[in-house]
Amino acid sequence: MNPANTTGADGTTVYYGDLEAPHQVQVFLEMRDRGSRRVVESLLGTLRKDADDGKYVVKFHFAGMIDDTAGGSGSRRALSALGAAADAGQRQFADYLAALFAAQPFPPGYDHFSETPVLLSAADAVDGLRSADFDRKVTEGTYLNWAGVAIADFELFGVVGTPIAWYDEQVLQVVKEEDGPAVSPQEFLAQLPGR
């Protein structure tokens, strides 16, 4: 079973905006990755605005490499919870994505996203997300299998590491240097054709 607002061959890509938009921005993230957090904090608002304006659809792909290297299941469990938020709506998904990154455990080796109370607590910051249905899906791990397939599908894109973004087939710079700060919204938009 896949969450709402997903697409792709296995339904493992969460999208924000209209799939019929003329362009797409694909964003590759991992929930335990600090660079992914910085990029979401800097650029999510801009991505949402442009998607709301119909300029492109944003497609989110999620990795689970830190689960493999540091141990644990936090990236997968956080993604499962994001699936439950996608069922509630695109706005709730995007707001919850931001809330989870704001609550991201540090250092990444701390696997607090594997703990249901942490995932539910982050959802308190999202207007209209907490419900009996959402809480049940997070607690029961309704989308854990889906999250595992999504993480496996990540490798199909040939992307090494996170965060990365593409505009159609064009690779976009989203961090200034490896392990460095995210680009600003203005620097991001300047890379898009026609801007």
DASULBEL-V843530 format. One record per pair of residues at least 6 apart in sequence whose C-alpha atoms are under 7 Angstrom apart, sorted by the first residue. I is the first residue (numbers start at 1). J is the second residue. D is the distance in whole Angstrom. If there is no record, write none. Layout:
# DASULBEL-V843530
I	J	D
I	J	D
This chain:
# DASULBEL-V843530
1	146	7
2	11	6
2	146	6
3	83	5
3	84	7
3	86	6
3	87	6
4	86	6
4	87	5
5	14	6
5	15	6
5	86	6
5	90	7
6	12	6
6	13	5
6	14	4
6	15	6
7	13	5
7	14	6
12	149	7
12	150	5
13	59	6
13	60	6
13	61	6
14	59	6
14	60	5
15	57	7
15	58	6
15	59	4
15	60	6
16	51	7
16	57	6
16	58	5
16	59	6
16	90	6
17	51	5
17	52	6
17	57	5
17	58	6
18	54	7
18	57	6
19	57	6
21	54	6
21	55	6
21	56	5
21	57	6
22	55	7
22	56	6
23	55	7
23	56	4
23	57	7
23	168	6
24	56	5
24	57	5
24	58	6
24	167	6
24	168	5
25	56	7
25	57	6
25	58	5
25	59	6
25	165	7
25	166	5
25	167	5
25	168	6
26	58	6
26	59	5
26	60	6
26	165	5
26	166	5
26	167	7
27	59	6
27	60	5
27	61	6
27	164	6
27	165	4
27	166	7
28	60	6
28	61	5
28	62	6
28	162	6
28	163	5
28	164	5
28	165	6
29	36	5
29	61	6
29	62	5
29	63	6
29	162	5
29	163	5
30	36	6
30	62	5
30	63	5
30	64	6
30	75	6
30	162	6
31	75	5
31	78	7
31	101	7
32	66	7
32	74	7
32	75	6
32	104	7
32	108	6
33	108	7
35	163	6
35	179	6
36	162	6
36	163	5
37	101	5
38	181	7
38	182	6
39	174	7
39	182	5
40	98	7
42	182	7
42	184	6
42	185	7
43	185	6
46	185	6
50	56	7
51	57	5
51	58	7
61	154	6
62	150	7
62	151	6
62	154	6
63	151	5
63	154	6
64	75	6
64	76	6
64	151	6
67	73	5
67	74	7
67	75	6
70	109	6
72	111	6
73	114	6
74	111	5
74	112	7
74	113	4
74	114	4
75	113	7
76	144	7
76	147	6
76	148	6
77	113	7
77	114	6
77	144	7
78	113	6
78	119	7
79	147	6
80	141	7
80	143	5
80	144	5
80	147	5
81	138	5
82	93	6
82	97	7
83	143	6
84	134	6
84	137	6
84	138	7
85	92	6
85	93	5
85	96	7
85	129	7
85	134	7
86	92	7
86	93	5
88	129	7
92	126	7
92	129	6
95	126	6
96	123	6
96	126	6
99	122	6
99	123	7
99	125	6
100	122	6
103	122	7
105	112	6
112	118	7
113	119	6
116	138	7
116	139	6
120	135	7
123	129	6
123	130	6
124	130	7
164	174	7
165	171	6
165	172	5
165	174	7
166	172	5
172	191	7
174	182	6
174	183	5
174	188	7
175	181	6
175	182	4
175	183	5
176	182	6
176	183	6
189	195	7
